[in-house]
């Protein structure tokens, strides 16, 4: 696979290599692809969780009851 980049981007990539952040341009591109794929997975998971919340409907509990339950869960996890 060959990728064409403008000179300005090539210089920025080379700067990252010179600083020791990456050993080759390929290492840098692999890093960016992995980050992008990870971010995409996180976005899909967030969309799934949002839809799960929407599908679950309205709660009969008050906001104060919900926050109280959340605080109690946090306390139990921290002990």
C-alpha positions in Angstrom: 0.0 0.0 0.0 1.4 3.4 -1.0 0.1 6.6 0.5 0.8 10.1 -1.0 1.1 12.9 1.5 1.7 16.6 1.0 5.2 17.8 1.9 4.0 19.6 5.1 2.6 16.4 6.5 5.7 14.5 5.6 7.7 17.0 7.5 5.5 16.7 10.6 5.8 12.9 10.5 9.5 13.1 10.1 9.6 15.4 13.1 7.8 12.8 15.2 10.4 10.2 14.1 13.3 12.6 14.8 11.9 13.2 18.3 12.0 9.5 18.9 8.2 9.1 19.2 8.2 6.5 16.3 10.9 4.6 14.5 9.6 4.8 10.9 6.7 6.5 9.1 5.0 3.1 8.9 5.1 2.8 12.7 3.4 6.2 12.9 0.7 5.3 10.4 0.1 2.0 12.1 -0.3 3.9 15.4 -2.8 6.3 13.8 -4.8 3.4 12.3 -5.0 1.6 15.6 -6.1 4.7 17.4 -8.8 5.3 14.8 -10.1 1.8 15.0 -10.1 1.9 18.8 -12.0 5.2 18.8 -14.5 3.8 16.3 -15.1 0.8 18.7 -15.7 3.2 21.6 -18.1 5.3 19.6 -20.1 2.1 18.6 -20.2 1.0 22.2 -21.4 4.5 23.3 -24.1 4.4 20.7 -25.2 1.0 21.8 -25.3 2.1 25.5 -27.3 5.2 24.5 -29.8 3.1 22.6 -30.0 0.7 25.5 -30.9 3.6 27.8 -33.5 4.9 25.3 -35.0 1.4 24.9 -35.2 0.9 28.7 -37.9 3.6 29.0 -38.6 6.0 31.8 -37.8 5.3 35.4 -40.3 5.5 38.2 -37.5 6.7 40.5 -36.8 10.4 41.3 -33.5 11.9 40.3 -32.5 12.0 43.9 -33.2 8.3 44.3 -31.1 7.5 41.2 -28.2 9.7 42.4 -28.4 8.1 45.8 -28.1 4.6 44.3 -25.2 5.7 42.2 -23.4 7.2 45.3 -24.0 4.0 47.2 -22.6 1.8 44.3 -19.5 4.0 44.2 -19.0 3.7 48.0 -19.4 -0.1 47.8 -16.8 -0.3 45.0 -14.3 1.9 46.8 -14.3 -0.2 50.0 
